[in-house]
């Protein structure tokens, strides 16, 4: 079974809008990472947030982590058509021990 | 250019055949990983290696084998014992192994394996 589960499974928005994806997990973690995957390609690391951090920013990306609720969110501001991809959260530590465990992903479509 | 490469991009296998997927990295990373991805799903760990000549089973190792004779190379063999091998296979590497703190992983472009 998966440690992290993303919500929603699919999201369709217009260019310029913000996109928010959520990730929930079951047990305590060391860190949580977000990755992006364009169709049929490998994954690209976006951001890592440690269990003692609450928020991180990278360009148009904002990640929050709430360890009390065992959840994280990824916000993409001012989305572009090029942001169309699948986004995965991955947790390290906790449920799967010393493994990086991936969720099922959110498929984001940004319409021009 | 530094990076991680996988070959071939597409691979077709007849039932009962073993096939080997290549993964090479020139990032000088200690750890390497193999994942399987089924359509619309997340990644599942097949095998990982934290150092040369050592590797560990992941969640779905049955029907697969690996070797790590060189730091740069981590080939995956899909054996005939793997009953449902059609999937997208991704190789990744990280600076340190899993026990080193769960640092970010760098992925190759993937190999799509289809069983005919």
Interface residues (C-beta under 8 A of the other chain):
Chain A: X2 X30 X31 X33 X35 X40 X41 X42 X43 X44 X45 X48 X88 X92 X93 X98 X99 X100 X101 X102 X103 X104 X105 X107
Chain B: X35 X40 X41 X42 X43 X44 X45 X58 X59 X88 X90 X92 X98 X99 X101 X102 X103 X104 X105 X106 X107 X108 X109 X110 X112
